Every structure is written in structure tokens, then in C-alpha cells.
Amino acid sequence: MQAGSFLAAAVVVTLAPGPDNLMILSLGLARGRRAGLAFGLGCALGCLSHTALAALGVSALIAASPVAFLALQIVGGIYLIWLGLGAWRSRTPPAPTIVSSSGPKPPVWPLFRRGLVANAINPKVVLFFLAFLPQFVVVGRADSEAMQMATLGGLFTLQAVVLFGLIGWFSGMIGQGLGRIPGAARRLDQVAGIIFIGLGLRLILVR
């Protein structure tokens, strides 16, 4: 196991434009720093489920079963579409309440949970972990291949927590600035909704 080269590759993969980054960015812009950070951390920690599946060999079983993989694609796509419709229909409050530092803050746990689920049920991420982790596993070491994959997956999750958190935080800062413009918050919610719906349809339709 080569931790240095793995971490460098993991950072490049995490920062490369993709569905997770796009979802975190759009949600941060629409809902602010706390929302972007919460959703980003949820997406990052969702990697733990893929690590466990890859280490236990479950990912290989899913990849080998076209029916199971298709079912996971459909479920994941429907979930993203549901999130997108929710964002589109949301009744975002006027801009001052978004940027206000006083008063009650909207709960972020639901957004964290949505990010966690969105990542955990994405079949494309299942395949990615199945293909990516074994490349850095050294056969014949004292620790088993499964243990090495678990360690690598944990390292991947830690760097994803940092990078996704930063993306959510800084996109939220930009979103809060845009939120001062009348009507912008509602438009940002609609943009986020379109992005989520588009990603959901892509997950279902693209093979």
C-alpha cells in the first residue's frame, strides 16, 4: 500500500469536476455556508459505505449483477430527482434571513443526511471504489487485502471531508453574497433543483 501516491491520486479525483462537486457547489450557492458544508460532509462520509462494500466484496457482486446494478441506478436517480424537485419547490426566505448572523438557524442535519444517502446509493461511486482501491493494494503484506482497502477507503474519506467541506463552505460564502440580491435566493434554489434533476436523469438513462 503506497499511502503517499494514493493520497495524491485521491485528491486529484476528488477535485475533478463530477456529480458530488456539482451538487455541493449548487447547494452551497443556494442555501449558504452551513448548508453547503453539511451536504459536503455528508457526501464525504458516504464514501465509508463504499469502502465497506469494496472491502467485503459486495461491490463486486453488485457490479457482476446487471439487475442489481440497474436497480441501484434507478433508486439513486429517483432520489436525486426527488431532491431536485424539493429544491425547486422550496420557499426560500428573503435574502436578509439567509445572511443574518443572529436568530434561529435552519437545521443542517437533513442536508447532511441527504448528502450521505446521495453518495451512498450512487452505483457509479460503487464501481469507482471497486476499480480504484485495489490499484493501491499490495498482495502478500502482513495485513490482508481487505484491511488495506479499508485503510485506503478511510484515507480517501478523510481527504474528501476536507475538500468537500471547503467546496461547500466557500460556495456558501459566494451564495450568501448573491443572496443579498432580491430574488436571487429563489433563482439559486431553482438552479440547484435543475442540477439535481439533471444528475438524477443522467444516472437513470446513461448506461
C-alpha positions as CSV (number, residue, x, y, z in Angstrom):
1,M,0.0,0.0,0.0
2,Q,1.5,3.3,-1.1
3,A,-0.2,5.9,1.1
4,G,1.5,9.0,-0.5
5,S,0.7,8.1,-4.1
6,F,-2.8,7.0,-3.1
7,L,-3.5,10.3,-1.3
8,A,-2.2,12.4,-4.3
9,A,-4.4,10.4,-6.6
10,A,-7.4,10.7,-4.3
11,V,-7.1,14.5,-4.1
12,V,-7.0,14.8,-7.9
13,V,-10.1,12.5,-8.2
14,T,-12.0,14.4,-5.5
15,L,-11.2,17.8,-7.1
16,A,-12.0,16.7,-10.6
17,P,-15.4,18.0,-11.8
18,G,-18.1,15.5,-11.0
19,P,-21.6,15.0,-9.7
20,D,-20.6,15.3,-6.0
21,N,-18.7,18.6,-6.5
22,L,-21.6,19.9,-8.6
23,M,-24.2,19.1,-6.1
24,I,-22.2,20.6,-3.2
25,L,-21.4,23.7,-5.2
26,S,-25.0,24.3,-6.3
27,L,-26.4,23.6,-2.8
28,G,-23.9,25.9,-1.1
29,L,-24.7,28.7,-3.6
30,A,-28.4,28.3,-3.0
31,R,-28.5,27.7,0.8
32,G,-25.3,29.2,2.3
33,R,-22.2,28.0,4.1
34,R,-23.8,25.8,6.7
35,A,-25.9,24.0,4.1
36,G,-23.0,23.6,1.7
37,L,-20.7,22.4,4.5
38,A,-23.3,19.9,5.9
39,F,-24.1,18.4,2.5
40,G,-20.5,18.2,1.6
41,L,-19.6,16.4,4.8
42,G,-22.5,14.0,4.1
43,C,-21.2,13.2,0.7
44,A,-17.7,12.7,2.0
45,L,-18.8,10.3,4.8
46,G,-20.9,8.4,2.3
47,C,-17.6,7.1,1.0
48,L,-17.3,4.9,4.1
49,S,-20.2,2.8,2.9
50,H,-18.4,2.2,-0.5
51,T,-15.2,1.4,1.4
52,A,-17.0,-1.3,3.4
53,L,-18.7,-2.7,0.4
54,A,-15.5,-2.9,-1.6
55,A,-13.5,-4.4,1.3
56,L,-16.2,-7.1,1.9
57,G,-16.5,-7.9,-1.8
58,V,-20.2,-6.8,-2.0
59,S,-19.3,-4.2,-4.7
60,A,-18.0,-6.9,-6.9
61,L,-21.3,-8.8,-6.6
62,I,-23.3,-5.7,-7.4
63,A,-21.1,-5.0,-10.5
64,A,-21.5,-8.6,-11.6
65,S,-25.3,-8.5,-11.5
66,P,-26.8,-6.3,-14.2
67,V,-30.2,-6.4,-12.5
68,A,-28.8,-5.3,-9.1
69,F,-26.8,-2.5,-10.7
70,L,-29.7,-1.3,-12.8
71,A,-31.9,-1.3,-9.7
72,L,-29.4,0.8,-7.8
73,Q,-29.1,3.2,-10.7
74,I,-32.9,3.7,-10.8
75,V,-33.1,4.2,-7.0
76,G,-30.2,6.6,-6.9
77,G,-31.6,8.6,-9.9
78,I,-35.1,8.8,-8.4
79,Y,-33.6,10.0,-5.1
80,L,-31.6,12.8,-6.8
81,I,-34.7,13.8,-8.8
82,W,-36.7,13.9,-5.6
83,L,-34.0,16.2,-4.0
84,G,-34.1,18.4,-7.1
85,L,-37.9,18.8,-7.0
86,G,-37.7,19.7,-3.4
87,A,-35.1,22.4,-4.1
88,W,-37.2,23.7,-7.0
89,R,-40.4,23.9,-4.9
90,S,-38.6,25.3,-1.8
91,R,-39.9,28.6,-0.4
92,T,-36.6,30.3,0.2
93,P,-36.9,33.3,2.6
94,P,-35.9,36.8,1.6
95,A,-32.2,37.4,1.4
96,P,-31.6,39.2,4.8
97,T,-32.6,36.0,6.7
98,I,-30.0,34.0,4.7
99,V,-27.1,36.1,5.6
100,S,-28.2,37.1,9.1
101,S,-25.8,36.0,11.9
102,S,-28.5,36.3,14.6
103,G,-31.7,34.5,15.2
104,P,-32.5,30.8,14.8
105,K,-30.7,28.9,12.1
106,P,-32.3,26.3,9.8
107,P,-31.3,22.7,10.8
108,V,-28.5,21.3,8.7
109,W,-28.9,17.6,9.8
110,P,-31.4,16.9,7.0
111,L,-28.9,18.2,4.4
112,F,-26.1,16.1,5.9
113,R,-28.3,13.1,5.7
114,R,-29.3,13.8,2.1
115,G,-25.6,14.1,1.1
116,L,-24.8,10.9,2.9
117,V,-27.6,9.0,1.1
118,A,-27.0,10.6,-2.3
119,N,-23.4,9.4,-2.2
120,A,-24.0,6.0,-0.6
121,I,-26.6,4.8,-3.2
122,N,-24.7,6.1,-6.3
123,P,-23.8,3.0,-8.3
124,K,-21.1,4.8,-10.2
125,V,-19.3,5.5,-7.0
126,V,-19.6,1.8,-6.1
127,L,-17.8,0.9,-9.3
128,F,-15.2,3.7,-8.8
129,F,-14.2,2.3,-5.4
130,L,-14.1,-1.2,-6.7
131,A,-11.8,-0.2,-9.5
132,F,-9.7,2.5,-7.6
133,L,-8.8,1.0,-4.3
134,P,-7.4,-2.4,-5.4
135,Q,-4.8,-0.5,-7.6
136,F,-3.0,0.5,-4.4
137,V,-3.3,-2.8,-2.5
138,V,-0.1,-4.8,-2.1
139,V,-0.7,-8.5,-2.3
140,G,1.3,-10.6,0.3
141,R,1.6,-8.0,3.0
142,A,1.0,-8.9,6.6
143,D,-2.3,-7.0,6.7
144,S,-4.9,-8.6,4.4
145,E,-6.1,-7.1,1.2
146,A,-9.5,-6.3,2.8
147,M,-7.8,-4.4,5.6
148,Q,-5.6,-2.4,3.2
149,M,-8.7,-1.5,1.2
150,A,-10.5,-0.4,4.4
151,T,-7.5,1.8,5.4
152,L,-7.3,3.3,1.9
153,G,-11.0,4.0,1.9
154,G,-10.7,5.7,5.3
155,L,-7.9,7.9,4.0
156,F,-10.0,8.7,0.9
157,T,-12.9,9.7,3.1
158,L,-10.7,12.0,5.3
159,Q,-9.4,14.0,2.4
160,A,-12.9,14.1,0.9
161,V,-14.2,15.5,4.2
162,V,-11.6,18.4,4.0
163,L,-12.1,19.1,0.3
164,F,-15.8,18.7,0.1
165,G,-16.1,20.8,3.3
166,L,-14.1,23.6,1.7
167,I,-16.1,23.5,-1.5
168,G,-19.3,23.7,0.5
169,W,-18.0,26.5,2.7
170,F,-16.6,28.8,0.0
171,S,-19.5,28.2,-2.4
172,G,-21.8,29.1,0.6
173,M,-19.9,32.3,1.1
174,I,-20.5,33.3,-2.5
175,G,-24.1,32.2,-2.3
176,Q,-24.7,34.4,0.8
177,G,-23.3,37.4,-1.1
178,L,-25.6,36.7,-4.0
179,G,-28.4,36.2,-1.6
180,R,-28.4,39.9,-0.8
181,I,-29.8,40.5,-4.4
182,P,-33.6,40.5,-4.3
183,G,-35.0,37.3,-5.8
184,A,-31.5,35.7,-6.2
185,A,-32.0,33.1,-3.5
186,R,-35.1,31.7,-5.2
187,R,-33.3,31.6,-8.5
188,L,-30.3,29.8,-6.9
189,D,-32.7,27.2,-5.4
190,Q,-34.2,26.6,-8.9
191,V,-30.7,26.2,-10.4
192,A,-29.8,23.7,-7.7
193,G,-33.1,21.8,-8.4
194,I,-32.3,21.7,-12.1
195,I,-28.8,20.3,-11.5
196,F,-30.1,17.6,-9.1
197,I,-32.8,16.6,-11.5
198,G,-30.4,16.5,-14.4
199,L,-28.0,14.3,-12.5
200,G,-30.8,12.0,-11.5
201,L,-32.0,11.6,-15.1
202,R,-28.4,11.0,-16.2
203,L,-27.9,8.3,-13.6
204,I,-31.1,6.5,-14.8
205,L,-30.7,7.0,-18.6
206,V,-27.0,6.9,-19.3
207,R,-25.5,3.4,-19.4
